[in-house]
Amino acid sequence: MGKLSGIELKRARLVPSSVFASPDEVVGSAELSRVQKIAILRRWEFDVRCTDSGGVDGQGLMLHQVHQALGALGVAPPAHRAPVVTH
C-alpha cells in the first residue's frame, strides 16, 4: 500500500475495508500511529458486528482477524457481555 492521503485516512476511519485488504494490513502500516490503528480496527470490528452479509462464518473469521490484529497492538480482547434478562 502506498502513502495514505488525508482523504484515504478519513475513508479508512469510516470504512476500513475500503482502504485496507485485511486487519493485518492496518497493523503493518508504517504511516499510522498505534492510536490510529486501534481506532480503525475498532471501527472494522463494529462494521463486522453490524453487517448481515457474509453469513455467521464469514463474520466470525473477520472478527477473529480483527481481534488478532488488536492483540498484536497490545489491546486486550473485548469482554463478552451477558445478555440482559428482565422478568
C-alpha positions in Angstrom: 0.0 0.0 0.0 1.3 3.5 -0.9 1.2 6.6 1.2 -2.2 7.5 2.7 -3.7 10.8 1.7 -5.8 12.8 4.1 -8.9 11.7 2.3 -7.9 8.0 2.4 -7.2 8.3 6.1 -10.7 9.7 6.7 -12.2 6.9 4.5 -10.2 4.3 6.4 -11.6 5.6 9.7 -15.2 5.3 8.3 -14.9 2.1 6.2 -11.6 0.4 6.9 -12.2 -2.4 4.3 -12.4 0.2 1.6 -8.8 1.1 2.1 -7.2 -2.0 3.7 -7.3 -5.6 2.4 -7.1 -7.1 5.9 -6.7 -6.1 9.5 -3.1 -7.3 9.3 -2.5 -4.6 6.7 -3.7 -2.0 9.2 -1.2 -3.3 11.8 1.6 -3.3 9.2 1.0 0.3 8.1 4.1 2.4 8.9 2.1 5.6 8.2 -0.4 5.1 11.0 0.1 5.7 14.7 -0.8 3.0 17.2 -3.8 5.0 18.2 -5.0 5.4 14.6 -4.6 1.7 14.0 -6.6 0.8 17.1 -9.4 3.2 16.1 -9.5 1.8 12.6 -9.6 -1.8 13.8 -12.3 -1.0 16.4 -14.4 0.5 13.5 -13.8 -2.6 11.5 -14.9 -4.7 14.4 -18.1 -2.5 14.7 -18.8 -2.9 11.0 -18.4 -6.7 11.1 -20.8 -6.9 14.1 -23.4 -4.8 12.4 -23.4 -6.4 9.0 -25.7 -9.2 8.0 -23.9 -10.1 4.8 -21.2 -12.8 4.6 -23.0 -15.2 7.0 -22.0 -16.1 10.5 -18.9 -18.0 9.4 -17.6 -15.0 7.5 -18.3 -12.6 10.3 -16.6 -15.0 12.8 -13.5 -15.3 10.7 -13.2 -11.5 10.2 -13.8 -10.8 13.9 -11.1 -13.3 14.7 -8.7 -11.5 12.3 -9.6 -8.1 13.8 -9.1 -9.4 17.4 -5.7 -10.9 16.4 -4.7 -7.6 14.9 -5.7 -5.7 18.1 -3.8 -8.3 20.1 -0.7 -7.6 18.0 -1.1 -4.0 19.1 -1.3 -5.0 22.8 -5.1 -4.4 23.0 -7.0 -6.9 25.2 -9.9 -8.6 23.6 -13.3 -7.1 24.3 -15.2 -8.5 27.3 -18.2 -10.5 26.4 -21.4 -9.1 27.7 -24.0 -11.4 29.2 -27.5 -10.7 27.8 -29.8 -8.6 29.9 -32.6 -10.7 31.3 -35.7 -8.9 32.5 -38.6 -10.5 34.4 
